[in-house]
């Protein structure tokens, strides 16, 4: 079974504090995503004003299920989302064909 990766790019809302954003991102990872089946890791990348999250999952099924938030959205996720400019958000899921 091949791993899958969420590739999510975005910009922060105007005036956002990067240190607070990174703390909210870490909290969301620890309290929300890392609790989901198949979560492997979350890497935060930045170039200029653009951020990219590379979230690795054990399988494509886990990646798809990781997106599913049945019921209420956790507070940690809402705090993280509050930093993201929704009009800049682009999200894709890729299957890892080969790793070196």
C-alpha positions as CSV (number, residue, x, y, z in Angstrom):
1,X,0.0,0.0,0.0
2,X,1.4,3.4,-1.0
3,X,1.5,6.5,1.2
4,X,-0.5,9.6,0.3
5,X,0.2,13.2,0.8
6,X,-2.0,16.2,1.3
7,X,-0.4,19.2,-0.6
8,X,-2.1,22.3,0.7
9,X,-0.9,25.8,-0.2
10,X,-2.2,29.1,1.2
11,X,-1.4,32.5,2.5
12,X,-2.1,33.8,5.9
13,X,-4.7,36.5,6.6
14,X,-3.4,40.0,6.7
15,X,-1.7,40.9,9.9
16,X,-1.4,37.3,11.2
17,X,1.5,36.7,13.6
18,X,3.6,33.8,12.3
19,X,4.7,32.6,15.7
20,X,1.0,32.4,16.8
21,X,0.1,30.7,13.5
22,X,2.9,28.1,14.0
23,X,1.7,27.4,17.5
24,X,-1.9,26.9,16.3
25,X,-0.6,24.6,13.5
26,X,1.3,22.5,16.0
27,X,-1.7,22.3,18.3
28,X,-3.9,21.2,15.5
29,X,-1.4,18.6,14.5
30,X,-1.1,17.2,18.0
31,X,-4.8,17.4,19.0
32,X,-6.5,16.6,15.7
33,X,-4.6,15.2,12.8
34,X,-2.2,13.0,14.8
35,X,-5.2,11.3,16.4
36,X,-6.5,10.1,13.0
37,X,-5.9,6.7,11.6
38,X,-2.9,6.5,9.3
39,X,-1.4,10.0,10.1
40,X,2.4,9.9,9.6
41,X,3.6,13.5,9.6
42,X,3.0,17.2,8.9
43,X,5.6,19.4,7.4
44,X,5.1,23.2,7.1
45,X,7.0,24.9,4.3
46,X,7.2,28.6,3.4
47,X,8.4,30.6,0.5
48,X,7.7,34.3,0.6
49,X,4.1,34.8,1.6
50,X,3.0,31.3,0.5
51,X,2.8,28.4,3.0
52,X,2.6,24.7,2.0
53,X,1.5,21.9,4.3
54,X,2.7,18.4,3.4
55,X,0.7,16.0,5.4
56,X,1.7,12.4,4.9
57,X,-0.7,9.5,5.4
58,X,-0.2,5.7,5.5
59,X,-2.6,5.2,2.6
60,X,-4.9,7.1,0.2
61,X,-7.9,5.8,2.2
62,X,-6.4,7.3,5.4
63,X,-5.8,10.6,3.6
64,X,-9.4,10.7,2.4
65,X,-10.7,9.7,5.8
66,X,-8.5,12.4,7.4
67,X,-10.4,15.1,5.5
68,X,-13.7,13.8,6.9
69,X,-14.7,15.8,9.9
70,X,-18.0,14.3,11.0
71,X,-19.8,16.4,13.5
72,X,-18.3,19.5,15.1
73,X,-14.9,20.9,14.0
74,X,-12.4,20.7,16.8
75,X,-11.5,24.0,18.5
76,X,-7.8,23.4,17.6
77,X,-8.7,23.1,13.9
78,X,-10.8,26.2,14.0
79,X,-8.0,28.2,15.6
80,X,-5.6,27.0,12.9
81,X,-8.1,27.8,10.1
82,X,-8.6,31.3,11.4
83,X,-5.0,32.2,10.2
84,X,-5.6,31.1,6.6
85,X,-6.9,33.3,3.8
86,X,-9.6,31.1,2.4
87,X,-9.4,32.6,-1.1
88,X,-5.7,31.6,-1.4
89,X,-6.3,28.0,-0.3
90,X,-5.5,25.2,-2.8
91,X,-5.6,21.5,-1.7
92,X,-4.7,18.3,-3.5
93,X,-4.1,14.7,-2.5
94,X,-1.3,12.8,-4.2
95,X,-0.5,9.1,-4.1
96,X,3.2,8.4,-3.5
97,X,4.3,6.3,-6.5
98,X,7.9,5.9,-5.4
99,X,10.3,7.2,-2.7
100,X,14.1,7.4,-2.9
